[in-house]
Amino acid sequence: MMNARTLSTPACLIPAAGMLLLAAVFANAPPALADCPPPPGVTSPVAPSVTAQQVEDGSGSLKDFTLAAREQFVMQLQTAENLGQVVYYGCLFREEGSYWHSGSTYIVVMRADGSVLIHAKDMALSSRRLNPLIYAEILSSLGVPSTVLANLTSHDSAIAAKANADVVNVLTQGPDAAFDATAPLPGLRPGIPGASGYAAAYFSDFFRGPLVMIAGFELNETHVIEEEIDHITPAVTARDVVDRETLKAFVTAAGEYCIELRKTGNFPGGIARIALRDPDGPWRHGSVYIYVLDTTSNVIQIHAAFPNRYELRPLIPTVRDAVTGKLILPQVIEAAKSDPEGGFVEYYFDDPNDDTDSADIPKVGYAREFKTQTELGGRVVPYNFIIGSGFYGRAAEVVTTEPSTVVEATVLGESVEGLDVEFSRAIAGRQSDYAWSTVTDAAGLLSLTISSADGVSGYYRARATSADGEVVGQWSSIPLNEGRRQALELTLGGGARVVRVQQLATAGPVSAAKPAFAGGSVPEASGLSPNVPNPFNSATLITYHLSGAGPVKLVIYNVLGQPVRTLVDESRAAGSYQVRWDARDEGGVLLSTGVYIARLSYPGGVQTLRLLYLK
């Protein structure tokens, strides 16, 4: 199915959870991305005759810089043996402090139709279409006659097609010139702030037409327009991804879609980027989105969630699985190449961009390598790329027949993150054996399962130890009961309070995960459980249950009935889930003290819950 959507240019493209494979692989390593190691068969380029830094300090002209950049890029296109070597130059263009990017001097590469191919400073603007008034000024400066420019917008398709052919013919000759659309042209256009620079055209076999390289133009979202984009809706969309089978079908469809777009020259840029990034389209929903990796250069060609942060930047394999200690990236590439149909990888990583994420929650990813060919410099060369995506998996499950109880607690006080909290049965005359332990998160939250063949009901002691081994909190006489899920509040001063007690399911495994997903038996009824803690002063956990699979939405409202934060908006399997809310709105702004309403909508019903936030 082909869908037409009108898209505005977003200032920032950020997913709801931001957890998936590449987001996790790079979430804590932006500085390393500044380095662009050359792919096999390529040596690092020599300095051009004029660098971006020379333009910045006034010792070089913008014209000479643009022509030097064009010369080197064209040379790379002519000698490259695969696309990865071309992509490498795109990576260099993006590298701040390189020959081609310094301060406000950087490269923008545009297609002949006026769409942005590479924006060295802000890849979130790539594939957006330039304001026609600005592009007309650029084309005019490059020698396109005014009559041809006027015919580009003709309602007569034959006249418009002839005008487009004329534009291509002019640009193919390789003209260069300064342009300036900042001054108004009476009767034609107003002055457009910032719309000036230097342009140089050249022909690209790979992109099947001329490109225009621009420097000195601080192109931002005010310079691009809204436009309609047609994209195919796959049988399994991002919203439908709930397990491995649907994830595989989703990634496979994305690969086939990109290969079809490549036949028309619209991949890896063009329509592909716009369609895959659309937060309301079929290819992206919440924490499920697509990334595309060039296998030769290990450079990310498309990242549907964080384009400005990751696109045209290399993969740095430094992040490790929090459980196994293995590097994650090699596992992803190995999975993609392990079989013609790709493979899965499951790993544990705490994404610092996601407050609800935890290293105890497995991430399930699927990646597949697609092999094809393309024309480059009049030659047919291999073009291999990896496409992948992923979703949140279930928490690691502990299957046990021993009597057990689940403890979920909030440690209150200063510096409550990263504390090792241990529990021991309090038995008179016996030294404490702290056999059960876990670590608190940034809000002081913890969750653990206590099990023993001798039974678990009784009173317990607990202690909290800092990273340097100092005992910073101790508690005694904590009543715990077998077969229960108990929510506690533990103050570092020694106070312990039972907030809530729930019956555990008698069948099925008991989840030992920290909040984010509480697995186990399918709940008998859907709805909300009381949040913990309540009142709260930094963050609270909201538990909800689904007796059947389907779409679920959890939204926080203020007392005026205005939505302030959407915590969940996706399809979920049957089960019990927990979501952490940090009293912030959608923009990350801390809200004021007061009463808030959590509203859960699920198949067959709606339920609300009052939350009391006290700073």
Secondary structure as the mmCIF struct_conf table of DSSP 4:
data_model
#
loop_
_struct_conf.conf_type_id
_struct_conf.id
_struct_conf.beg_label_comp_id
_struct_conf.beg_label_asym_id
_struct_conf.beg_label_seq_id
_struct_conf.end_label_comp_id
_struct_conf.end_label_asym_id
_struct_conf.end_label_seq_id
STRN STRN1 MET A 2 LEU A 7
BEND BEND1 ALA A 11 ALA A 11
BEND BEND2 ALA A 16 ALA A 17
BEND BEND3 LEU A 20 LEU A 20
HELX_RH_AL_P HELX_RH_AL_P1 LEU A 21 PHE A 26
TURN_TY1_P TURN_TY1_P1 ALA A 27 ASN A 28
HELX_RH_3T_P HELX_RH_3T_P1 PRO A 30 ALA A 34
HELX_LH_PP_P HELX_LH_PP_P1 PRO A 37 PRO A 39
TURN_TY1_P TURN_TY1_P2 PRO A 40 GLY A 41
HELX_LH_PP_P HELX_LH_PP_P2 THR A 43 PRO A 48
BEND BEND4 SER A 49 VAL A 50
HELX_RH_AL_P HELX_RH_AL_P2 ALA A 52 ASP A 57
TURN_TY1_P TURN_TY1_P3 GLY A 58 GLY A 58
BEND BEND5 SER A 59 GLY A 60
HELX_RH_AL_P HELX_RH_AL_P3 LEU A 62 THR A 79
BEND BEND6 GLU A 81 ASN A 82
HELX_RH_AL_P HELX_RH_AL_P4 LEU A 83 ARG A 94
BEND BEND7 GLU A 95 GLU A 95
TURN_TY1_P TURN_TY1_P4 GLU A 96 GLY A 97
STRN STRN2 SER A 98 SER A 98
TURN_TY1_P TURN_TY1_P5 TYR A 99 TRP A 100
STRN STRN3 HIS A 101 SER A 102
TURN_TY1_P TURN_TY1_P6 GLY A 103 SER A 104
STRN STRN4 THR A 105 THR A 105
STRN STRN5 ILE A 107 ARG A 111
TURN_TY1_P TURN_TY1_P7 ALA A 112 ASP A 113
BEND BEND8 GLY A 114 GLY A 114
STRN STRN6 SER A 115 SER A 115
STRN STRN7 VAL A 116 HIS A 119
BEND BEND9 ALA A 120 LYS A 121
HELX_RH_3T_P HELX_RH_3T_P2 MET A 123 LEU A 125
TURN_TY1_P TURN_TY1_P8 SER A 126 SER A 127
HELX_LH_PP_P HELX_LH_PP_P3 ARG A 128 ARG A 128
STRN STRN8 ARG A 129 LEU A 130
HELX_LH_PP_P HELX_LH_PP_P4 ASN A 131 ASN A 131
HELX_RH_AL_P HELX_RH_AL_P5 PRO A 132 SER A 141
TURN_TY1_P TURN_TY1_P9 LEU A 142 GLY A 143
HELX_RH_AL_P HELX_RH_AL_P6 SER A 146 ASN A 151
TURN_TY1_P TURN_TY1_P10 LEU A 152 THR A 153
BEND BEND10 HIS A 155 ASP A 156
HELX_RH_AL_P HELX_RH_AL_P7 SER A 157 THR A 172
TURN_TY1_P TURN_TY1_P11 GLN A 173 GLN A 173
STRN STRN9 ASP A 176 ASP A 180
BEND BEND11 THR A 182 ALA A 183
STRN STRN10 LEU A 185 LEU A 185
TURN_TY1_P TURN_TY1_P12 PRO A 186 LEU A 188
STRN STRN11 ARG A 189 ARG A 189
TURN_TY1_P TURN_TY1_P13 PRO A 193 GLY A 194
STRN STRN12 SER A 196 SER A 204
TURN_TY1_P TURN_TY1_P14 ASP A 205 ARG A 208
STRN STRN13 GLY A 209 ALA A 215
BEND BEND12 GLY A 216 GLY A 216
HELX_RH_3T_P HELX_RH_3T_P3 GLU A 221 HIS A 223
STRN STRN14 VAL A 224 VAL A 224
STRN STRN15 GLU A 227 ILE A 232
HELX_LH_PP_P HELX_LH_PP_P5 THR A 233 PRO A 234
BEND BEND13 ALA A 235 VAL A 236
HELX_RH_3T_P HELX_RH_3T_P4 ALA A 238 ASP A 240
BEND BEND14 ASP A 243 ASP A 243
HELX_RH_AL_P HELX_RH_AL_P8 ARG A 244 LYS A 263
TURN_TY1_P TURN_TY1_P15 THR A 264 GLY A 265
BEND BEND15 PHE A 267 GLY A 269
TURN_TY1_P TURN_TY1_P16 GLY A 270 GLY A 270
HELX_RH_AL_P HELX_RH_AL_P9 ILE A 271 ARG A 277
TURN_TY1_P TURN_TY1_P17 PRO A 279 ASP A 280
BEND BEND16 GLY A 281 GLY A 281
TURN_TY1_P TURN_TY1_P18 PRO A 282 TRP A 283
STRN STRN16 HIS A 285 HIS A 285
TURN_TY1_P TURN_TY1_P19 GLY A 286 SER A 287
STRN STRN17 VAL A 288 VAL A 288
STRN STRN18 TYR A 291 ASP A 294
TURN_TY1_P TURN_TY1_P20 THR A 295 SER A 297
STRN STRN19 VAL A 299 VAL A 299
STRN STRN20 ILE A 300 HIS A 303
BEND BEND17 ALA A 304 ALA A 305
HELX_RH_AL_P HELX_RH_AL_P10 PRO A 307 TYR A 310
TURN_TY1_P TURN_TY1_P21 GLU A 311 LEU A 312
STRN STRN21 PRO A 314 PRO A 314
STRN STRN22 ARG A 320 ARG A 320
TURN_TY1_P TURN_TY1_P22 ALA A 322 THR A 324
STRN STRN23 LEU A 327 LEU A 327
HELX_RH_AL_P HELX_RH_AL_P11 ILE A 328 LYS A 337
BEND BEND18 SER A 338 ASP A 339
TURN_TY1_P TURN_TY1_P23 PRO A 340 GLU A 341
STRN STRN24 GLY A 343 TYR A 348
TURN_TY1_P TURN_TY1_P24 PRO A 352 ASN A 353
TURN_TY1_P TURN_TY1_P25 ASP A 355 THR A 356
TURN_TY1_P TURN_TY1_P26 ALA A 359 ASP A 360
BEND BEND19 ILE A 361 ILE A 361
STRN STRN25 PRO A 362 LEU A 376
TURN_TY1_P TURN_TY1_P27 GLY A 377 GLY A 378
STRN STRN26 ARG A 379 TYR A 392
HELX_LH_PP_P HELX_LH_PP_P6 ARG A 394 ALA A 396
STRN STRN27 GLU A 397 VAL A 398
BEND BEND20 GLU A 402 GLU A 402
STRN STRN28 SER A 404 LEU A 412
BEND BEND21 GLY A 413 SER A 415
TURN_TY1_P TURN_TY1_P28 GLU A 417 GLY A 418
STRN STRN29 ASP A 420 ARG A 425
TURN_TY1_P TURN_TY1_P29 ALA A 428 GLY A 429
BEND BEND22 ARG A 430 ARG A 430
STRN STRN30 TRP A 436 VAL A 439
TURN_TY1_P TURN_TY1_P30 ALA A 442 ALA A 443
BEND BEND23 GLY A 444 GLY A 444
STRN STRN31 LEU A 445 SER A 451
TURN_TY1_P TURN_TY1_P31 ALA A 453 ASP A 454
STRN STRN32 GLY A 458 THR A 465
TURN_TY1_P TURN_TY1_P32 ALA A 467 ASP A 468
BEND BEND24 GLY A 469 GLY A 469
STRN STRN33 VAL A 471 LEU A 480
TURN_TY1_P TURN_TY1_P33 GLU A 482 GLY A 483
STRN STRN34 ARG A 484 THR A 491
TURN_TY1_P TURN_TY1_P34 LEU A 492 GLY A 493
BEND BEND25 GLY A 494 GLY A 494
STRN STRN35 ALA A 496 GLN A 503
HELX_LH_PP_P HELX_LH_PP_P7 LEU A 504 ALA A 505
BEND BEND26 THR A 506 GLY A 508
HELX_LH_PP_P HELX_LH_PP_P8 PRO A 509 PRO A 509
STRN STRN36 VAL A 510 SER A 511
HELX_LH_PP_P HELX_LH_PP_P9 ALA A 513 LYS A 514
TURN_TY1_P TURN_TY1_P35 PRO A 515 ALA A 516
STRN STRN37 ALA A 518 ALA A 518
BEND BEND27 GLY A 520 SER A 521
HELX_LH_PP_P HELX_LH_PP_P10 VAL A 522 PRO A 523
BEND BEND28 GLU A 524 ALA A 525
STRN STRN38 GLY A 527 VAL A 532
BEND BEND29 PRO A 533 PRO A 535
STRN STRN39 PHE A 536 PHE A 536
BEND BEND30 ASN A 537 SER A 538
STRN STRN40 THR A 540 LEU A 546
BEND BEND31 SER A 547 GLY A 548
STRN STRN41 GLY A 550 TYR A 557
TURN_TY1_P TURN_TY1_P36 VAL A 559 LEU A 560
BEND BEND32 GLY A 561 GLY A 561
STRN STRN42 PRO A 563 ARG A 572
BEND BEND33 ALA A 574 ALA A 574
STRN STRN43 GLY A 575 TRP A 581
BEND BEND34 ALA A 583 ALA A 583
STRN STRN44 ARG A 584 ARG A 584
TURN_TY1_P TURN_TY1_P37 GLU A 586 GLY A 587
BEND BEND35 GLY A 588 GLY A 588
HELX_LH_PP_P HELX_LH_PP_P11 VAL A 589 VAL A 589
STRN STRN45 LEU A 590 LEU A 590
HELX_LH_PP_P HELX_LH_PP_P12 LEU A 591 SER A 592
BEND BEND36 THR A 593 THR A 593
STRN STRN46 GLY A 594 TYR A 602
TURN_TY1_P TURN_TY1_P38 PRO A 603 GLY A 604
STRN STRN47 GLY A 605 TYR A 613
#
